[in-house]
Amino acid sequence: MSRSRRKTPITGVTTADTEKENKRKANRKLRRLNRIKIHKGDFNLFQVREISNVWEFDKDGKHYLKDPVKRYLTK
């Protein structure tokens, strides 16, 4: 696998590698609040976008590289 390369030259905008921890926190918060609502008898549950703000996550999206450098194309 040392010679494998990405087929599409796309990378994140910031230096953050993933948003995994942000997504974990948002989903834990969502499940906790929905569990409380169900316990109270209210079945009008929250959605993820109502609980967390995706604009506060670590990455700011993705962009294509016009002239990709070799180190960005390695897996």
TORMI-175167 format. One record per atom (N, C-alpha, C): atom name; y, x, z; residue in one letter; residue number from 1. Coordinates in Angstrom, 2 decimals, padded with zeros to 5 digits. Each point is the difference from the previous one (the first is absolute). Example, Ala and Ser with C-alpha at 12.3 -4.5 7.8 and 13.67 -1.06 7.14 Angstrom:
# TORMI-175167
N, -005.69, 013.19, 007.80, A, 1 $
CA, 001.19, -000.89, 000.00, A, 1 $
C, 001.20, 000.90, 000.00, A, 1 $
N, 001.05, -000.35, -000.72, S, 2 $
CA, 001.19, 000.82, 000.06, S, 2 $
C, 001.09, -000.77, 000.73, S, 2 $
END
This chain:
# TORMI-175167
N, -001.20, 000.81, 000.00, M, 1 $
CA, 001.20, -000.81, 000.00, M, 1 $
C, 001.27, 000.86, 000.00, M, 1 $
N, -000.13, 001.29, 000.03, S, 2 $
CA, 001.19, 000.84, 000.06, S, 2 $
C, 000.81, -000.06, -001.29, S, 2 $
N, -000.59, -000.45, -001.08, R, 3 $
CA, 000.73, -000.06, -001.26, R, 3 $
C, 000.40, -001.43, -000.39, R, 3 $
N, -000.22, -000.94, 000.87, S, 4 $
CA, 000.34, -001.38, -000.32, S, 4 $
C, 001.52, -000.18, 000.05, S, 4 $
N, 000.50, -000.82, -000.89, R, 5 $
CA, 001.43, -000.25, -000.12, R, 5 $
C, 000.27, -001.49, -000.06, R, 5 $
N, 001.21, -000.39, 000.39, R, 6 $
CA, 000.42, -001.39, -000.14, R, 6 $
C, 000.22, -000.32, -001.47, R, 6 $
N, -000.31, -001.22, -000.38, K, 7 $
CA, 000.23, -000.40, -001.39, K, 7 $
C, 001.42, -000.47, -000.22, K, 7 $
N, 000.59, -000.63, 001.02, T, 8 $
CA, 001.39, -000.46, -000.13, T, 8 $
C, 000.88, 000.82, 000.93, T, 8 $
N, 001.06, 000.59, -000.53, P, 9 $
CA, 000.90, 000.82, 000.82, P, 9 $
C, 000.96, -000.87, 000.81, P, 9 $
N, -000.49, -000.59, 001.09, I, 10 $
CA, 000.81, -000.87, 000.83, I, 10 $
C, -000.08, 000.49, 001.44, I, 10 $
N, 001.11, -000.05, 000.72, T, 11 $
CA, 000.02, 000.49, 001.38, T, 11 $
C, 001.01, -000.81, 000.81, T, 11 $
N, -000.04, 000.13, 001.31, G, 12 $
CA, 000.92, -000.70, 000.87, G, 12 $
C, 001.40, 000.56, -000.09, G, 12 $
N, 000.99, -000.81, 000.36, V, 13 $
CA, 001.40, 000.42, -000.10, V, 13 $
C, 000.35, 000.99, 001.11, V, 13 $
N, -000.50, -000.23, 001.22, T, 14 $
CA, 000.33, 000.88, 001.12, T, 14 $
C, -001.13, 000.98, 000.26, T, 14 $
N, 000.15, 000.76, 001.05, T, 15 $
CA, -001.02, 001.00, 000.33, T, 15 $
C, -001.18, -000.59, 000.76, T, 15 $
N, 000.07, -001.27, 000.40, A, 16 $
CA, -001.10, -000.63, 000.72, A, 16 $
C, -001.20, -000.18, -000.94, A, 16 $
N, -001.18, 000.32, 000.50, D, 17 $
CA, -001.20, -000.13, -000.83, D, 17 $
C, -000.47, -001.45, -000.09, D, 17 $
N, -000.07, -000.68, 001.13, T, 18 $
CA, -000.52, -001.36, 000.01, T, 18 $
C, 000.84, -000.90, 000.91, T, 18 $
N, -000.28, -001.29, -000.11, E, 19 $
CA, 000.59, -001.00, 000.88, E, 19 $
C, -001.07, -000.62, 000.88, E, 19 $
N, -001.10, 000.69, 000.15, K, 20 $
CA, -001.15, -000.56, 000.71, K, 20 $
C, 000.34, -000.39, 001.43, K, 20 $
N, 000.70, 000.85, 000.72, E, 21 $
CA, 000.33, -000.30, 001.39, E, 21 $
C, 000.97, -001.18, 000.09, E, 21 $
N, 000.96, -000.08, -000.94, N, 22 $
CA, 000.92, -001.12, -000.01, N, 22 $
C, -000.73, -001.32, -000.24, N, 22 $
N, -000.95, 000.02, -000.92, K, 23 $
CA, -000.77, -001.21, -000.31, K, 23 $
C, -000.88, -000.40, 001.18, K, 23 $
N, -000.57, 000.98, 000.69, R, 24 $
CA, -000.81, -000.30, 001.18, R, 24 $
C, 000.83, -000.69, 001.08, R, 24 $
N, 001.18, 000.55, 000.28, K, 25 $
CA, 000.86, -000.59, 001.02, K, 25 $
C, 000.44, -001.41, -000.38, K, 25 $
N, 000.34, -000.21, -001.27, A, 26 $
CA, 000.44, -001.32, -000.44, A, 26 $
C, -001.13, -001.02, 000.12, A, 26 $
N, -001.21, 000.37, -000.39, N, 27 $
CA, -001.12, -000.94, 000.06, N, 27 $
C, -000.44, -000.27, 001.43, N, 27 $
N, 000.08, 001.00, 000.88, R, 28 $
CA, -000.32, -000.23, 001.41, R, 28 $
C, 001.00, -000.97, 000.63, R, 28 $
N, 001.26, 000.19, -000.33, K, 29 $
CA, 001.03, -000.89, 000.52, K, 29 $
C, -000.21, -001.42, -000.52, K, 29 $
N, -000.34, -000.12, -001.28, L, 30 $
CA, -000.27, -001.31, -000.60, L, 30 $
C, -001.17, -000.70, 000.68, L, 30 $
N, -001.10, 000.71, 000.18, R, 31 $
CA, -001.17, -000.61, 000.64, R, 31 $
C, 000.29, -000.41, 001.44, R, 31 $
N, 000.74, 000.83, 000.72, R, 32 $
CA, 000.33, -000.31, 001.39, R, 32 $
C, 000.84, -001.26, 000.09, R, 32 $
N, 001.05, -000.11, -000.83, L, 33 $
CA, 000.87, -001.18, 000.05, L, 33 $
C, -000.71, -001.26, -000.48, L, 33 $
N, -000.86, 000.13, -001.01, N, 34 $
CA, -000.76, -001.16, -000.47, N, 34 $
C, -001.01, -000.45, 001.04, N, 34 $
N, -000.59, 000.94, 000.71, R, 35 $
CA, -000.95, -000.35, 001.06, R, 35 $
C, 000.70, -000.79, 001.11, R, 35 $
N, 001.22, 000.39, 000.33, I, 36 $
CA, 000.77, -000.71, 001.01, I, 36 $
C, 000.34, -001.42, -000.47, I, 36 $
N, 000.40, -000.13, -001.28, K, 37 $
CA, 000.32, -001.32, -000.54, K, 37 $
C, -001.22, -000.92, 000.00, K, 37 $
N, -001.15, 000.52, -000.38, I, 38 $
CA, -001.22, -000.81, -000.02, I, 38 $
C, -000.37, -000.43, 001.41, I, 38 $
N, 000.17, 000.89, 000.96, H, 39 $
CA, -000.31, -000.33, 001.39, H, 39 $
C, 000.89, -001.13, 000.52, H, 39 $
N, 001.25, -000.04, -000.48, K, 40 $
CA, 000.92, -001.06, 000.41, K, 40 $
C, -000.23, -001.30, -000.76, K, 40 $
N, -000.82, 000.04, -001.06, G, 41 $
CA, -000.31, -001.21, -000.77, G, 41 $
C, 000.84, -000.15, -001.25, G, 41 $
N, 000.85, 000.96, -000.30, D, 42 $
CA, 000.82, -000.04, -001.21, D, 42 $
C, -000.75, 000.73, -001.11, D, 42 $
N, -000.32, -000.72, -001.07, F, 43 $
CA, -000.78, 000.60, -001.08, F, 43 $
C, 000.84, 000.34, -001.22, F, 43 $
N, 001.31, 000.00, 000.17, N, 44 $
CA, 000.91, 000.46, -001.04, N, 44 $
C, 000.17, 001.51, 000.19, N, 44 $
N, -000.87, 000.78, -000.63, L, 45 $
CA, -000.09, 001.44, 000.28, L, 45 $
C, 001.04, 000.81, -000.76, L, 45 $
N, 000.28, 001.18, 000.53, F, 46 $
CA, 000.92, 000.94, -000.63, F, 46 $
C, -000.66, 000.66, -001.20, F, 46 $
N, 000.84, 000.50, -000.91, Q, 47 $
CA, -000.44, 000.83, -001.11, Q, 47 $
C, 000.46, 001.44, 000.29, Q, 47 $
N, -000.61, 000.96, -000.67, V, 48 $
CA, 000.32, 001.41, 000.26, V, 48 $
C, 001.47, 000.29, -000.28, V, 48 $
N, 000.53, -000.57, -001.06, R, 49 $
CA, 001.40, 000.27, -000.38, R, 49 $
C, 000.99, -000.58, 001.01, R, 49 $
N, -000.40, -001.00, 000.77, E, 50 $
CA, 000.88, -000.56, 001.02, E, 50 $
C, 000.06, 000.90, 001.23, E, 50 $
N, -001.07, 000.74, 000.26, I, 51 $
CA, -000.10, 000.83, 001.20, I, 51 $
C, 000.58, 001.39, -000.21, I, 51 $
N, -000.35, 000.63, -001.12, S, 52 $
CA, 000.42, 001.38, -000.21, S, 52 $
C, 000.95, 000.10, -001.19, S, 52 $
N, 000.81, 001.03, -000.01, N, 53 $
CA, 000.93, 000.26, -001.08, N, 53 $
C, -000.51, 001.19, -000.80, N, 53 $
N, -000.42, -000.23, -001.23, V, 54 $
CA, -000.57, 001.08, -000.80, V, 54 $
C, 001.03, 001.06, -000.36, V, 54 $
N, 001.28, -000.33, 000.12, W, 55 $
CA, 001.05, 000.98, -000.29, W, 55 $
C, 000.11, 001.06, 001.09, W, 55 $
N, -000.62, -000.25, 001.15, E, 56 $
CA, 000.03, 000.97, 001.09, E, 56 $
C, -001.24, 000.90, 000.01, E, 56 $
N, -000.90, -000.19, -000.95, F, 57 $
CA, -001.18, 000.84, -000.07, F, 57 $
C, 000.39, 001.40, -000.47, F, 57 $
N, -000.91, 000.96, 000.17, D, 58 $
CA, 000.31, 001.41, -000.26, D, 58 $
C, 000.32, 000.30, -001.47, D, 58 $
N, -000.79, -000.55, -000.91, K, 59 $
CA, 000.23, 000.29, -001.41, K, 59 $
C, 000.97, -001.01, -000.60, K, 59 $
N, 000.68, 000.41, -001.04, D, 60 $
CA, 000.96, -000.88, -000.67, D, 60 $
C, -000.51, -000.40, -001.38, D, 60 $
N, -001.27, -000.07, -000.17, G, 61 $
CA, -000.55, -000.38, -001.30, G, 61 $
C, -000.54, 001.20, -000.74, G, 61 $
N, -000.21, -000.19, -001.30, K, 62 $
CA, -000.57, 001.06, -000.84, K, 62 $
C, 000.85, 000.18, -001.24, K, 62 $
N, -000.17, 001.16, -000.64, H, 63 $
CA, 000.67, 000.24, -001.27, H, 63 $
C, -000.86, 000.92, -000.86, H, 63 $
N, 000.19, -000.11, -001.31, Y, 64 $
CA, -000.73, 000.84, -000.94, Y, 64 $
C, 000.70, 001.34, -000.14, Y, 64 $
N, -000.79, 001.04, -000.15, L, 65 $
CA, 000.54, 001.34, -000.21, L, 65 $
C, 000.11, 000.26, -001.50, L, 65 $
N, 001.18, 000.40, -000.46, K, 66 $
CA, 000.18, 000.24, -001.43, K, 66 $
C, -000.66, 001.31, -000.41, K, 66 $
N, 000.27, 001.06, 000.73, D, 67 $
CA, -000.62, 001.30, -000.26, D, 67 $
C, -000.79, 000.38, 001.23, D, 67 $
N, -001.25, -000.48, 000.11, P, 68 $
CA, -000.76, 000.21, 001.24, P, 68 $
C, -000.37, 001.46, 000.23, P, 68 $
N, 000.17, 000.45, 001.21, V, 69 $
CA, -000.40, 001.33, 000.42, V, 69 $
C, -001.48, -000.06, 000.38, V, 69 $
N, -000.71, 001.07, -000.18, K, 70 $
CA, -001.44, 000.03, 000.22, K, 70 $
C, -000.40, -000.44, 001.41, K, 70 $
N, 000.79, 000.38, 001.02, R, 71 $
CA, -000.37, -000.32, 001.38, R, 71 $
C, 000.10, -001.50, 000.29, R, 71 $
N, 000.82, -000.76, -000.76, Y, 72 $
CA, 000.09, -001.44, 000.20, Y, 72 $
C, -001.16, -000.76, -000.65, Y, 72 $
N, -000.69, 000.64, -000.90, L, 73 $
CA, -001.08, -000.68, -000.69, L, 73 $
C, -001.36, 000.26, 000.60, L, 73 $
N, -000.08, 000.86, 001.01, T, 74 $
CA, -001.29, 000.23, 000.65, T, 74 $
C, -000.30, -001.14, 000.96, T, 74 $
N, -001.26, -000.29, 000.20, K, 75 $
CA, -000.38, -001.12, 000.88, K, 75 $
C, -000.11, 000.43, 001.43, K, 75 $
END
